[in-house]
Amino acid sequence: MKTQARVVVIGGGAMGVSLLYHLSKGGWTDVVLVERQELTAGSTWHAAGLCTHFAHNATIMEMRAESVRLYRDVLPAETGLSTGFHASGALRITRSPDRMDEFRHVQGLGKFLGYTFNILSPAELKAIYPLCIADGIIGAIHEPDDGHVDPTLATNAMASAARARGAEIYRHTKVLAIDRTAGGEWRIRTDKGEILAEHVVNAAGTWCREIGTMMGLDLPVVPMLHQYVVTDTVPEIAARQSGGQAELPIIRDPEESWYLRQERDGFIIGPYEKAASPWAIDGVPPAFGMELLPPDLERVEHILALAMDRVPALAHAGIKTVVNGPITFTPDANPLIGPAFSLPNAWLLTGSSMGVMEGGGAGSFLADWIMSGEPPRDALAIDSRRFGNYADRAYRLDKAVECFGLQFGIHYPFEERDAGRPRRVTPLVETQSEAGAVFGCAYGWERPNFFAADQSAEIALTFRRPAWLDAVEGECLAVRDGVGLVDLSAFSKFEITGPDALPFLDSLGANRAPRRDGRIGLTHALTPKGGVASEFTVTRLATDHFYLTSAAAAERHDEDLLRHRARAGFDVEITNRTEQLGILGLMGPHSREVLSGCTETDLGDPSFPWLSAQTLEIAGLEIRALRVSYAGELGWELHAPLGELDRVHSALSVAGKPFDLRPFGAYALNAMRLEKACRAWGMDLTTERTPLEAGLDALVQAKDRDFIGKEAMLTRAASGKAWHMALFEVATDGEVLPFYAHSLIQDGRPVGIVTSGTYAPRTSKTLALAYLKPEAESGDLSIEILGRAFPVRQLSEVPYDPGNVRLRGRSLEPAPVVAL
C-alpha cells in the first residue's frame, strides 16, 4: 500500500471509480482509491442502471449525456470490456398539460445542447411501445439516445482503465480517520496503514456522512429506501424476442410515479412512493455492505397496480426478485460535487440519487475541476457548497423525504417547495406575512417573492403566464411612481479588514477597488479561464476596511473564494456578517423624502452622491446606508443589525405613509433589473462566460493590473470565438413568457440561450437576456418557448431610463409607458 499520493478517493462506487478513471486519463496517475469492501458496494451494485439525458439544467443534462457516451462508446473501445449498455431509448408519458409544457421546455434545452427529444402523440407512443395502453394519455416525450447499463460491468471497466494508467485501488480497506498535517497535506488513516495526500475526495455514497464527519463536515444527505421488482419471464416479451424485435424502450409514468424497463425476457418495475422511507439517518450500521433490506411491497403495491393497468403484460409476470436498498438524497436531489466548504484541497463527489446515471459524467466533471482549478461548466446546481449551516438534521430529513416523493414531480419555473421551512428568518417575517407576503427561500432565508391579497389563487404553479404577475406589476408601478421597500437581508455579507485590505480588493477581480473612502464599486472575481466566479458589491469604508455583499446563494462559495485568495500572502481578516446584518432597500422617486423623515443626515446629491456610502442614525441605531438601487430608481440600501431590523422598518413605514410606501418582493426587483439590463450572478453571470462576453466592459479595468483570469479573458475576446450577451424584446402572445433556458433560433439552428426573462411592467415589454454564439449573424431571430417560436428584437439600449436620470435622482416625474 502506498504511503503518499496526489489524490485519495474514498469510495468505490460508480462515481468514485469514474473520478479515478478521469484523473488518470488526465495525466494525474499518482492517485489511489480506497474501498471498505468490494467495488460497487453500496448503492451502485443494486442500481437499475437507467441512463437518461432528461434534465432541467444544462450542466446536469451534459453530465448525464457524458455518462451515456462513456458507457456506450468510450469504455468498450478503450478497454475491450463490455459495460452492458443497452441503447433502448426511453419514454415519458403524461395525462397532464403542465407536464407536456415541461417536456417541451426540456426538449428546447436539449435542442440548444444538441440532444434529441421527440414529442409524441398518443398514436406515436403506441407505435413505439405497443404493450402500452394509451387511454387518457395526451402525449409523451421520446429520448432515443437513452438506455441502461450494467452498473458492475461499467464500474469495473473504469477501474481496469484507471489501473492501466497507474492508478491504484485498495479494496477491503476501511478508513478510520482523516486529518491534516502541519504542512497542509491530508492524512488518511486506514486499517492497512496511512496515506498522505495533496487532495482527498469523499465519494463514499451511502457512507458519505461518516466520512464527512471525519473530515469535519456535516453533509446534508439522507439514505432513502428504494424498491424495484425484477419479474420472471413475460410471455409478450419472450414473443417479441423470438420475433427478432428490438428491446422495448424504458417507459416512465411520472404522474403515477413508476419506471419500467425490459430485463432480458422480463421487466424491472421501479415505483417511487409519496410516503418515502428514510433509513440510517444518524449513521449506517457498521456491518452493512452489499446487503439488501427485506422487501416491503405493501408500501408500493398501489403503484405496481397502476403500472399493470398501463402495461397489462406486466400483470402476467411472476416476481423473481425484490430489490430494496438505500440511495442517497440531498435537499434538492442533485449531487454534491466540488470543493468541501472551508477545507483546502478537500472535495465531495457524493449525494447522488442517480449515481450510475450521473457517475460517468460526474467523475469527469470533478476531475476537470481538481486538475484545472475551476469547473468545466456552470456548477451552481451541483456545487457542494450550495447549502449552509441551516441544513441541519431536521432539514435534510424533511427535504429528502420531499424529494423522494417528488422524484417524478414537475419542475416548474419559480417553484418553491415547502418542506424544511422556515430556517432563516428576519424579524420582519410576521409583518410581511400580515401584508400578504408570499415567501420564497434563498439559501435558507425566507424572503417575500411578492405581496398579494389572494395568495391561494396567485401561487398556482405554471409554465405559462403566472397569476402573480398582476401583483408584481402593481409593485413595479408603485416603485416607479412613488416609493417601495424590499427586504434584501438574504444577501451574503463580508467585512475585509487589515493592512492589506486595499491591495487584496484591488487584486480580487476585473475591476479596481474604490479609490476613496465611502465609495462603492462592483467587481467580478474570475476563474483561471476568465469566467465569472463571483460578483461583489465593494464598499470602501477605510483604506483597511471594506464591506462586500454578494448573492444569497453564494455565501459559502464566496467565503471560500475570499479565504482562498487571501492565502496568496495578504494580511487581511475576513468576517462573514451574513447572519448579523439585515438589509432593507428603499427605492423610488420619493425614497429621499421618506429617508429624510427618519434621519438628520443631508441626503442631497452633493452630500450623498450616487454610489457612495455613509453611516446614518435611524430609530436610535447606526445604519450603514449605501446609495445603490438594483431597481434602476433613486434609492438606498440600509444595512442594520439583523435583530433590530424591525425598528428600522417601523421608522421607514411611518415616514413613508404620506408617500404611500409599498412593500415589494424579489419578483418585482427581478423585472425592474431586467429593464435596466442588470446581469444577475448565477443566472446571467456564470463561470462559462467572461465579463466581456456578458457586456460588462465598463467594469473591466485590465490595464496595468494583474488578476486571476485576466489573460484568458482577453485572449477569448480576441479569438473570434467569444459569445456576447444582449437584451431582447420578445413579441409573445402574453400567455407564454420567457423565464430561462430557451433557445434563440436563426435559420433553423440554435444560436443562443436565454439566461433570464420576464414581463417588465414599467415598460410594458417582455424582456429576455441571452447569450449569442459567435456564429449568430445580424438578421431575424426567434425564441422558442414551450415549442413555439416568437420573434425577438435586440435592443440597442436599455428600455428604461437609459440615461440613468431617475437612478441618479434627477427627476421626480413618472417614466412614460413605452408601447410595444
C-alpha positions in Angstrom: 0.0 0.0 0.0 1.3 3.4 -1.0 2.1 5.9 1.8 1.8 9.0 -0.4 -0.4 10.0 -3.3 -1.6 13.1 -5.1 -5.2 12.3 -4.7 -7.0 9.8 -2.4 -10.6 8.9 -3.5 -12.7 7.3 -0.7 -15.4 5.1 -2.1 -15.5 2.5 -4.9 -18.9 3.1 -6.4 -19.6 4.3 -9.9 -18.9 8.0 -9.0 -15.6 7.4 -7.2 -14.2 5.0 -9.8 -15.2 7.4 -12.5 -13.2 10.1 -10.8 -10.2 7.8 -10.5 -10.5 6.9 -14.2 -10.8 10.5 -15.4 -8.0 11.8 -13.2 -5.7 9.1 -14.6 -6.8 9.8 -18.1 -6.0 13.5 -17.5 -2.4 12.6 -16.6 -2.8 12.5 -12.8 -1.6 8.9 -12.4 -0.4 9.2 -8.8 -3.9 8.6 -7.5 -5.4 5.9 -5.3 -8.9 4.8 -4.3 -9.8 3.1 -1.1 -12.9 1.0 -0.7 -14.1 -0.6 2.6 -15.5 -3.7 0.8 -15.8 -4.5 -2.9 -16.1 -2.1 -5.8 -19.8 -1.1 -6.3 -20.6 -2.0 -2.6 -23.3 0.5 -1.6 -26.0 1.7 -4.0 -24.1 1.0 -7.2 -24.4 -2.8 -7.3 -28.1 -2.8 -6.8 -28.9 0.1 -9.1 -31.3 -0.4 -12.0 -28.7 1.2 -14.3 -31.0 3.6 -16.1 -29.3 6.2 -18.2 -31.0 9.3 -19.4 -30.4 12.7 -21.0 -33.5 14.2 -19.5 -32.8 17.1 -17.1 -33.9 20.7 -16.4 -30.4 22.1 -16.0 -27.8 22.3 -18.8 -24.9 21.1 -16.6 -26.8 18.1 -15.4 -28.1 17.2 -18.9 -24.5 17.4 -20.2 -23.2 15.3 -17.2 -25.8 12.6 -17.9 -25.1 12.7 -21.6 -21.4 12.2 -20.9 -22.2 9.2 -18.9 -24.1 7.7 -21.8 -21.2 8.3 -24.2 -18.7 6.9 -21.7 -20.6 3.6 -21.1 -21.8 3.2 -24.7 -18.8 4.2 -26.7 -15.6 5.2 -24.9 -15.1 2.4 -22.4 -15.8 -0.5 -24.7 -13.5 1.0 -27.4 -10.7 1.8 -24.8 -10.8 -1.4 -22.7 -12.4 -4.0 -24.9 -14.7 -4.7 -22.0 -18.4 -4.6 -22.1 -20.3 -2.2 -19.9 -23.6 -4.0 -20.6 -25.1 -0.8 -22.2 -28.4 -1.3 -24.0 -29.4 1.6 -26.3 -33.1 1.0 -25.8 -34.3 4.6 -25.8 -36.8 5.9 -23.3 -40.3 7.3 -23.0 -42.1 9.5 -20.5 -45.9 9.6 -20.8 -48.4 12.0 -19.3 -52.0 13.0 -18.9 -51.1 16.5 -17.7 -50.9 19.6 -19.9 -48.4 21.1 -17.5 -46.2 18.0 -17.9 -46.4 18.5 -21.7 -45.1 22.0 -21.1 -42.3 20.6 -19.1 -41.5 18.1 -21.8 -41.4 20.9 -24.4 -39.1 23.0 -22.2 -36.7 20.1 -21.7 -36.8 19.5 -25.5 -35.9 23.1 -26.1 -32.9 22.9 -23.8 -31.8 19.7 -25.5 -32.1 21.4 -28.9 -29.6 24.0 -27.8 -27.2 21.5 -26.3 -27.5 19.1 -29.3 -29.6 16.3 -27.7 -32.7 14.9 -29.3 -36.1 14.8 -27.5 -39.2 14.0 -29.6 -42.7 15.0 -28.5 -45.1 12.2 -29.4 -48.8 11.9 -29.9 -50.7 9.0 -28.2 -50.7 7.2 -31.6 -46.9 7.7 -32.0 -46.4 6.5 -28.4 -48.4 3.3 -29.2 -46.3 2.7 -32.3 -43.0 2.8 -30.3 -44.4 1.0 -27.2 -47.2 -1.4 -28.4 -47.6 -3.0 -25.0 -48.7 0.3 -23.5 -52.4 1.3 -23.2 -52.6 4.9 -24.4 -56.1 5.6 -22.9 -56.0 9.0 -21.2 -52.5 9.8 -22.3 -52.3 13.2 -24.1 -48.7 12.9 -25.2 -45.2 11.7 -24.4 -41.5 12.6 -24.8 -39.2 10.2 -26.5 -35.5 10.1 -25.7 -34.0 8.0 -28.5 -30.4 8.0 -27.1 -31.2 6.9 -23.6 -30.6 3.3 -22.4 -29.5 1.3 -19.4 -26.1 -0.1 -18.3 -24.9 -2.9 -16.1 -23.5 -0.9 -13.1 -21.0 -3.5 -12.1 -19.6 -4.0 -15.6 -19.3 -0.3 -16.2 -17.6 0.3 -12.8 -15.1 -2.5 -13.4 -14.4 -1.2 -16.9 -13.5 2.2 -15.5 -11.4 0.6 -12.8 -9.5 -1.5 -15.3 -8.7 1.6 -17.4 -7.6 3.5 -14.4 -5.3 0.8 -13.2 -3.8 0.5 -16.7 -2.7 4.2 -16.4 -1.1 3.6 -13.0 -3.9 4.4 -10.5 -4.2 2.0 -7.6 -7.3 0.6 -5.9 -7.3 -0.8 -2.4 -10.3 -2.9 -1.7 -11.3 -4.1 1.8 -9.6 -1.1 3.2 -11.5 0.8 5.9 -10.9 4.5 6.5 -10.5 5.1 10.3 -9.7 8.8 10.5 -8.9 11.8 8.3 -6.9 14.9 9.4 -4.4 17.4 8.1 -0.8 17.7 8.8 1.0 20.8 9.8 2.2 21.1 6.2 -1.3 21.1 4.8 -1.4 17.5 3.5 -4.4 15.2 4.1 -3.6 12.2 6.2 -6.0 9.3 5.6 -5.6 6.6 8.3 -6.9 3.1 7.3 -6.8 -0.3 8.8 -4.0 -1.1 6.3 -1.8 2.0 7.0 -1.7 5.7 6.4 -1.6 7.7 3.2 -0.6 11.3 2.9 -2.3 13.1 0.0 -2.5 16.6 -1.5 -6.2 16.1 -2.2 -8.9 13.9 -0.6 -12.2 13.2 -2.1 -15.3 11.9 -0.3 -17.1 9.7 -2.8 -18.4 7.4 -0.1 -22.1 7.4 -1.2 -24.2 5.7 1.4 -21.3 6.2 3.9 -20.6 9.8 2.9 -21.8 11.3 6.2 -19.5 9.1 8.2 -16.5 10.1 6.0 -17.7 13.7 6.1 -17.7 13.7 9.9 -14.1 12.5 9.8 -13.3 15.5 7.5 -15.2 17.9 9.8 -18.3 18.2 7.7 -22.0 17.8 8.4 -23.3 16.7 5.0 -27.0 17.3 4.2 -27.5 13.7 2.9 -30.1 11.1 3.8 -30.2 7.4 2.6 -33.7 6.6 1.3 -35.0 3.1 0.7 -36.0 2.5 -2.9 -37.5 -0.8 -4.1 -37.8 -2.3 -7.6 -39.1 -5.6 -8.7 -37.5 -8.0 -11.2 -40.0 -10.2 -12.9 -39.9 -13.7 -14.3 -40.4 -14.3 -18.0 -43.2 -12.1 -19.6 -44.8 -14.0 -22.5 -45.2 -10.9 -24.5 -41.5 -10.0 -24.2 -40.4 -13.6 -25.0 -42.6 -13.4 -28.1 -41.0 -10.2 -29.2 -37.6 -11.6 -28.7 -38.5 -14.7 -30.7 -39.7 -12.5 -33.5 -36.4 -10.6 -33.5 -38.0 -7.3 -32.4 -35.9 -4.6 -30.7 -35.8 -4.2 -27.0 -38.6 -2.0 -25.7 -37.6 1.5 -24.5 -37.7 2.3 -20.9 -41.0 3.9 -20.0 -41.9 6.2 -17.2 -45.2 7.5 -15.9 -44.3 10.5 -13.8 -47.9 11.1 -12.6 -48.2 7.5 -11.3 -44.5 7.6 -10.2 -43.0 4.4 -11.8 -40.5 3.4 -14.4 -40.4 0.1 -16.3 -37.6 -1.4 -18.4 -37.1 -4.6 -20.2 -34.7 -7.0 -18.4 -33.9 -9.9 -20.7 -37.3 -11.6 -21.2 -39.0 -9.9 -18.3 -39.3 -6.4 -16.7 -37.9 -4.3 -13.9 -40.5 -2.1 -12.4 -39.4 0.7 -10.0 -42.0 2.7 -8.0 -41.4 5.9 -6.1 -43.9 6.1 -3.3 -45.0 9.5 -2.0 -44.7 8.3 1.7 -40.9 7.9 1.5 -38.9 5.7 3.8 -35.6 7.3 5.2 -33.0 4.9 6.6 -30.0 5.1 8.8 -30.5 8.8 9.3 -27.8 9.0 12.0 -25.4 6.5 10.7 -25.2 3.4 8.6 -24.9 0.2 10.6 -21.1 -0.7 10.7 -21.7 -4.2 9.3 -23.8 -3.1 6.4 -22.3 -3.6 2.9 -23.7 -5.3 -0.1 -26.9 -6.4 1.7 -30.5 -5.5 0.9 -33.3 -4.7 3.2 -36.3 -7.0 3.4 -39.0 -6.4 0.8 -41.9 -4.1 1.7 -44.2 -4.4 -1.2 -47.2 -3.2 0.7 -45.7 0.3 0.5 -45.7 0.3 -3.3 -48.4 -2.2 -4.4 -50.8 0.5 -5.3 -48.2 1.9 -7.7 -47.5 -1.5 -9.1 -51.2 -2.0 -9.8 -51.3 1.3 -11.8 -48.3 0.2 -13.9 -50.1 -3.1 -14.6 -53.1 -1.2 -15.9 -50.9 0.9 -18.2 -48.8 -2.1 -19.4 -51.0 -5.2 -18.9 -48.2 -7.6 -19.9 -46.6 -6.7 -16.5 -49.6 -8.4 -14.7 -48.7 -11.7 -16.4 -45.3 -12.0 -14.8 -44.3 -13.5 -11.5 -41.8 -11.9 -9.2 -38.3 -13.1 -9.4 -36.6 -10.7 -7.0 -37.4 -7.6 -5.0 -34.5 -5.2 -4.5 -34.9 -2.9 -1.5 -31.8 -0.8 -0.9 -30.6 2.7 0.1 -29.9 5.5 -2.3 -28.8 8.9 -1.1 -30.8 12.1 -1.4 -29.7 15.8 -0.8 -32.2 18.5 -0.1 -32.8 19.2 -3.8 -32.0 15.7 -5.2 -28.9 17.0 -7.0 -25.5 15.6 -6.1 -22.8 17.3 -4.1 -19.9 17.9 -6.4 -17.0 20.2 -5.8 -14.9 21.7 -3.0 -15.8 20.9 0.6 -16.5 24.2 2.4 -13.6 25.7 4.3 -11.3 22.7 3.7 -8.5 23.3 1.2 -8.0 20.5 -1.3 -10.9 18.5 0.1 -13.7 17.6 -2.4 -17.1 16.0 -2.5 -18.5 13.6 -5.1 -21.5 12.2 -3.5 -25.2 12.6 -2.6 -26.5 11.4 -6.0 -29.8 9.5 -6.0 -28.8 8.5 -9.6 -25.1 7.6 -9.1 -24.8 5.3 -12.1 -26.8 7.6 -14.4 -24.7 10.6 -13.4 -21.5 8.9 -12.3 -19.6 8.8 -15.6 -20.1 12.5 -16.3 -19.8 13.5 -12.6 -16.3 11.9 -12.3 -15.2 13.7 -15.4 -16.6 17.0 -14.1 -14.8 16.8 -10.8 -11.6 15.5 -12.3 -11.5 18.6 -14.6 -12.3 20.8 -11.6 -9.5 19.3 -9.5 -6.9 19.4 -12.2 -7.7 22.9 -13.7 -8.8 24.7 -10.5 -12.3 25.6 -12.0 -15.4 23.7 -13.0 -15.7 22.8 -16.7 -19.3 24.2 -16.8 -21.6 26.2 -14.5 -21.6 24.3 -11.2 -24.2 26.1 -9.2 -26.8 23.3 -9.4 -24.4 20.8 -8.1 -21.8 22.8 -6.1 -21.3 21.1 -2.8 -21.4 24.5 -1.0 -25.0 25.4 -2.1 -26.3 24.5 1.4 -25.3 26.3 4.5 -25.4 25.5 8.2 -29.1 25.9 8.2 -29.3 22.4 6.6 -29.4 20.6 9.9 -30.7 17.1 10.7 -34.4 18.0 10.6 -33.9 20.0 7.4 -32.1 17.3 5.5 -34.6 14.7 6.6 -37.6 16.8 5.6 -36.2 17.7 2.3 -35.0 14.2 1.4 -38.5 12.8 2.1 -40.0 15.6 0.0 -37.5 15.0 -2.9 -38.1 11.2 -2.9 -41.8 11.7 -3.0 -41.4 14.3 -5.8 -38.9 12.2 -7.8 -41.2 12.5 -10.7 -42.6 15.9 -9.8 -43.0 18.6 -12.4 -40.1 21.1 -12.2 -41.9 24.4 -12.6 -40.2 27.7 -13.1 -40.4 29.8 -9.9 -41.3 26.7 -7.8 -40.9 26.9 -4.1 -41.1 23.7 -2.1 -42.2 23.9 1.5 -40.5 21.1 3.4 -37.9 22.1 5.9 -39.0 25.7 6.1 -38.6 28.1 7.6 -35.0 28.0 8.5 -33.5 31.6 8.4 -35.9 34.5 9.1 -35.7 38.2 9.8 -37.6 40.0 12.5 -39.9 41.2 9.7 -41.5 37.9 8.8 -44.7 38.4 10.7 -45.1 42.0 9.5 -44.5 40.8 5.9 -47.0 38.0 6.3 -49.7 40.4 7.5 -49.0 42.5 4.4 -49.7 39.5 2.2 -46.2 38.3 1.5 -45.8 35.1 -0.4 -42.3 33.9 0.6 -39.6 32.2 -1.4 -36.5 30.7 0.0 -32.9 31.9 -0.8 -30.1 29.9 0.8 -32.4 29.1 3.7 -33.7 32.7 4.1 -37.4 33.4 3.9 -37.9 36.5 1.7 -41.0 37.8 0.0 -41.4 37.0 -3.6 -44.4 39.2 -3.9 -47.4 40.6 -1.9 -50.9 39.6 -2.7 -54.3 39.7 -1.0 -55.5 36.4 -2.6 -52.5 34.2 -2.1 -54.1 30.9 -2.8 -55.0 31.9 -6.4 -51.7 33.6 -7.2 -49.2 30.9 -6.1 -50.5 28.3 -8.5 -47.6 26.9 -10.5 -47.4 27.0 -14.2 -45.1 27.2 -17.2 -47.2 30.0 -18.6 -48.3 33.4 -17.5 -48.3 33.2 -13.7 -51.3 34.6 -11.8 -48.9 36.6 -9.5 -47.9 38.8 -12.4 -50.7 41.3 -11.7 -49.4 41.7 -8.1 -45.9 42.2 -9.4 -47.0 44.7 -11.9 -48.6 46.8 -9.1 -45.4 46.6 -7.1 -43.2 47.8 -10.0 -45.5 50.7 -10.8 -45.6 51.7 -7.2 -41.8 51.9 -7.1 -41.8 53.7 -10.4 -44.3 56.4 -9.3 -43.7 56.6 -5.6 -41.5 54.5 -3.2 -41.2 50.9 -2.3 -39.4 48.8 0.4 -37.8 45.5 -0.2 -36.1 43.0 2.2 -32.6 42.2 0.9 -31.4 40.6 4.0 -30.6 37.3 2.2 -27.5 38.8 0.6 -24.2 37.4 1.7 -22.1 40.0 3.6 -18.4 40.1 4.4 -16.1 42.5 6.2 -12.5 42.7 4.9 -10.1 44.4 7.3 -6.3 44.6 7.8 -3.3 46.4 6.4 -3.5 44.6 3.0 -7.3 45.1 2.6 -6.8 47.6 -0.3 -4.3 45.5 -2.3 -6.4 42.4 -1.7 -9.5 44.0 -3.0 -7.6 45.5 -5.9 -6.4 42.1 -6.9 -9.8 40.3 -6.4 -11.5 40.8 -9.7 -11.7 42.5 -13.0 -12.4 46.0 -11.6 -10.3 48.1 -9.3 -11.3 48.6 -5.7 -12.9 52.0 -4.9 -10.2 54.7 -4.6 -11.9 56.9 -1.9 -13.4 56.2 1.4 -17.2 55.9 1.2 -17.3 54.9 -2.5 -19.0 51.8 -3.9 -17.8 49.7 -6.8 -18.7 46.4 -8.4 -16.1 43.7 -9.1 -16.2 40.3 -10.7 -13.8 37.6 -9.5 -12.8 35.4 -12.3 -11.9 31.8 -12.8 -8.5 30.9 -14.3 -10.1 30.6 -17.7 -11.7 34.1 -17.4 -15.3 33.1 -16.4 -17.2 34.9 -13.7 -16.7 33.1 -10.5 -18.4 35.7 -8.2 -19.8 39.2 -8.2 -19.2 41.5 -5.2 -20.5 45.0 -4.4 -17.5 46.5 -2.7 -17.9 49.5 -0.3 -14.7 51.1 0.9 -15.1 52.3 4.5 -11.4 53.0 5.0 -8.1 52.0 3.5 -8.0 49.0 5.7 -11.7 48.3 5.9 -14.1 47.1 3.1 -17.6 45.8 3.1 -18.7 43.3 0.5 -22.1 41.9 -0.4 -22.9 39.2 -2.9 -25.7 36.8 -3.9 -27.5 34.9 -1.2 -26.8 31.5 -2.8 -23.1 32.3 -2.9 -22.5 32.6 0.8 -20.2 29.6 1.3 -18.9 29.7 -2.2 -17.8 33.3 -1.8 -16.4 32.9 1.6 -14.3 30.0 0.3 -13.2 32.2 -2.7 -12.2 35.1 -0.4 -10.3 33.0 2.0 -8.5 31.0 -0.7 -7.4 34.2 -2.5 -6.3 35.8 0.8 -3.9 33.0 1.3 -1.8 34.3 -1.5 0.1 36.4 1.1 -2.4 39.1 2.0 -2.6 40.3 5.7 -6.4 40.5 6.0 -9.1 39.3 8.2 -12.3 38.0 6.6 -15.5 38.1 8.6 -18.8 36.6 7.5 -21.5 39.1 8.6 -24.5 37.4 6.8 -26.4 36.4 9.9 -25.5 39.6 11.9 -26.8 42.2 9.4 -30.1 42.7 7.7 -30.8 44.9 4.6 -33.8 47.0 3.5 -33.9 48.5 0.1 -35.8 51.8 -0.2 -36.3 52.7 -3.8 -38.4 55.1 -5.9 -38.5 58.8 -6.7 -39.8 59.6 -3.2 -37.2 57.5 -1.4 -35.1 60.6 -0.5 -38.1 62.2 1.1 -39.0 59.1 3.1 -35.5 58.5 4.3 -35.1 62.2 5.2 -38.0 61.8 7.6 -36.0 59.2 9.5 -32.6 60.9 9.8 -31.0 64.3 10.2 -28.3 63.5 7.6 -28.3 65.6 4.4 -29.3 63.2 1.6 -28.9 65.7 -1.3 -26.7 64.8 -4.2 -23.7 67.0 -3.2 -23.7 65.5 0.3 -24.7 61.9 -0.5 -23.9 61.2 -4.2 -24.8 58.1 -6.2 -22.6 55.1 -5.5 -21.5 56.3 -2.1 -22.0 55.1 1.5 -22.4 56.8 4.9 -23.5 56.0 8.4 -26.9 57.3 9.3 -28.8 57.3 12.6 -32.4 55.9 12.2 -34.5 55.0 15.2 -31.5 55.4 17.5 -29.5 52.9 15.5 -26.4 53.4 13.5 -27.2 52.3 9.9 -24.8 51.8 7.0 -26.5 53.4 4.1 -25.4 52.6 0.5 -26.8 54.7 -2.3 -27.4 52.0 -4.8 -30.5 50.7 -6.5 -30.9 47.4 -8.4 -34.3 48.6 -9.4 -33.0 51.5 -11.5 -34.6 54.2 -9.4 -33.3 56.6 -6.8 -32.7 54.5 -3.7 -30.7 53.3 -0.8 -29.8 50.0 0.8 -29.9 50.3 4.6 -27.7 47.8 6.4 -28.6 47.4 10.1 -28.2 44.8 12.9 -30.5 42.0 11.9 -32.1 41.8 15.3 -33.0 45.5 15.1 -34.3 45.5 11.5 -37.9 45.8 12.7 -37.1 49.2 14.3 -35.7 50.5 11.0 -38.7 49.1 9.1 -41.1 50.8 11.5 -39.4 54.1 11.2 -39.5 53.9 7.4 -43.1 52.8 7.4 -44.2 55.8 9.5 -42.2 58.2 7.4 -43.5 56.6 4.2 -47.2 56.8 4.9 -47.6 60.2 3.2 -46.0 58.8 0.1 -47.9 55.5 0.1 -44.8 53.4 0.8 -45.4 49.9 -0.6 -43.6 46.7 0.1 -42.3 44.8 -2.9 -40.6 41.5 -3.4 -38.0 39.6 -5.3 -40.1 39.1 -8.5 -40.7 42.8 -8.9 -37.0 43.5 -8.4 -36.1 40.9 -11.0 -38.4 42.5 -13.5 -37.1 46.0 -12.8 -33.4 45.0 -13.1 -34.1 43.4 -16.5 -35.5 46.7 -17.7 -32.0 48.1 -16.9 -30.3 45.0 -18.3 -28.6 44.4 -15.0 -27.0 40.9 -15.0 -27.7 38.5 -12.2 -25.0 36.2 -10.8 -25.9 32.5 -11.1 -28.3 33.2 -14.0 -26.7 35.6 -16.5 -23.2 35.5 -14.9 -21.5 32.1 -14.6 -18.1 30.6 -14.9 -18.8 29.7 -18.5 -18.7 33.3 -19.8 -16.4 36.2 -19.2 -17.4 39.7 -18.1 -16.6 41.0 -21.6 -18.9 38.3 -23.1 -21.6 39.5 -20.6 -21.3 43.0 -21.8 -19.7 44.4 -18.6 -16.8 46.1 -20.4 -17.2 49.2 -18.2 -16.4 47.1 -15.1 -13.2 45.6 -16.6 -10.1 47.6 -15.8 -7.3 45.4 -17.1 -4.6 47.9 -17.9 -1.6 47.9 -15.6 -3.2 45.3 -13.4 -2.9 41.6 -12.7 -5.8 39.4 -11.6 -6.8 35.8 -11.9 -8.3 35.1 -15.3 -7.2 38.3 -17.0 -5.1 36.9 -19.8 -7.7 34.1 -20.5 -10.5 36.7 -20.7 -8.6 39.0 -23.1 -7.5 36.0 -25.2 -11.0 34.8 -25.6 -12.2 38.3 -26.5 -9.7 38.5 -29.3 -10.2 34.9 -30.6 -13.3 35.4 -32.6 -14.9 32.6 -30.5 -16.4 34.8 -27.8 -20.1 34.8 -27.2 -21.9 38.0 -26.4 -24.9 38.9 -24.2 -27.8 41.1 -25.4 -31.2 42.2 -24.2 -34.1 41.3 -26.4 -37.7 42.4 -26.6 -39.9 39.3 -27.2 -43.1 39.5 -29.1 -45.1 36.9 -27.2 -48.8 36.4 -27.0 -48.9 37.4 -23.3 -49.8 33.8 -22.3 -46.3 32.3 -22.9 -43.5 34.3 -21.3 -39.7 33.6 -21.2 -38.0 32.6 -18.0 -34.7 30.8 -18.7 -33.0 28.1 -20.9 -34.9 28.8 -24.1 -33.1 28.6 -27.4 -32.7 31.5 -29.8 -33.1 30.3 -33.3 -31.7 31.7 -36.6 -32.2 29.9 -39.9 -33.5 26.9 -38.1 -30.5 26.4 -35.9 -29.9 27.3 -32.2 -27.5 30.3 -31.9 -28.2 31.5 -28.4 -29.6 30.7 -25.0 -31.9 32.8 -22.7 -30.5 33.1 -19.2 -33.4 35.2 -17.7 -36.6 36.8 -18.8 -40.0 38.1 -17.7 -42.7 40.6 -18.4 -41.4 44.1 -17.3 -44.4 46.3 -16.2 -42.7 49.7 -16.2 -42.1 49.5 -20.0 -44.9 47.1 -20.9 -42.3 44.9 -22.6 -41.5 41.2 -22.4 -37.7 41.1 -22.0 -35.0 38.4 -22.1 -31.3 38.4 -21.5 -29.5 35.9 -23.7 -26.1 34.9 -24.9 -25.5 34.6 -28.6 -22.9 32.2 -30.1 -20.2 33.6 -32.4 -21.9 32.1 -35.4 -25.0 34.2 -34.8 -25.4 36.8 -37.6 -27.3 40.0 -37.9 -30.8 39.3 -39.0 -34.0 37.8 -37.8 -34.0 35.8 -34.6 -36.8 34.0 -32.8 -37.1 32.5 -29.3 -38.6 29.0 -28.8 -40.7 28.8 -25.6 -42.6 25.6 -24.9 -42.2 24.5 -28.5 -43.5 27.8 -30.0 -41.4 30.4 -31.9 -41.8 34.1 -31.1 -39.9 37.0 -32.9 -37.4 38.9 -30.9 -35.8 42.3 -31.4 -32.3 43.1 -30.0 -32.4 46.4 -28.0 -29.6 48.8 -28.6 -30.1 50.5 -25.2 -31.9 49.7 -22.0 -35.6 50.3 -22.4 -36.0 52.1 -19.0 -34.2 55.4 -18.2 -31.2 54.7 -20.5 -29.6 57.9 -19.3 -29.8 56.9 -15.6 -31.7 60.2 -14.9 -34.1 58.6 -12.5 -31.4 56.4 -10.9 -29.4 59.5 -10.1 -32.4 61.1 -8.6 -32.7 64.0 -11.1 -36.3 63.7 -11.9 -39.5 63.1 -9.9 -41.7 62.7 -13.0 -43.1 59.2 -13.6 -41.5 57.5 -16.6 -43.7 57.1 -19.6 -45.0 53.7 -20.5 -43.4 52.6 -23.8 -45.8 50.7 -26.1 -44.7 47.6 -27.9 
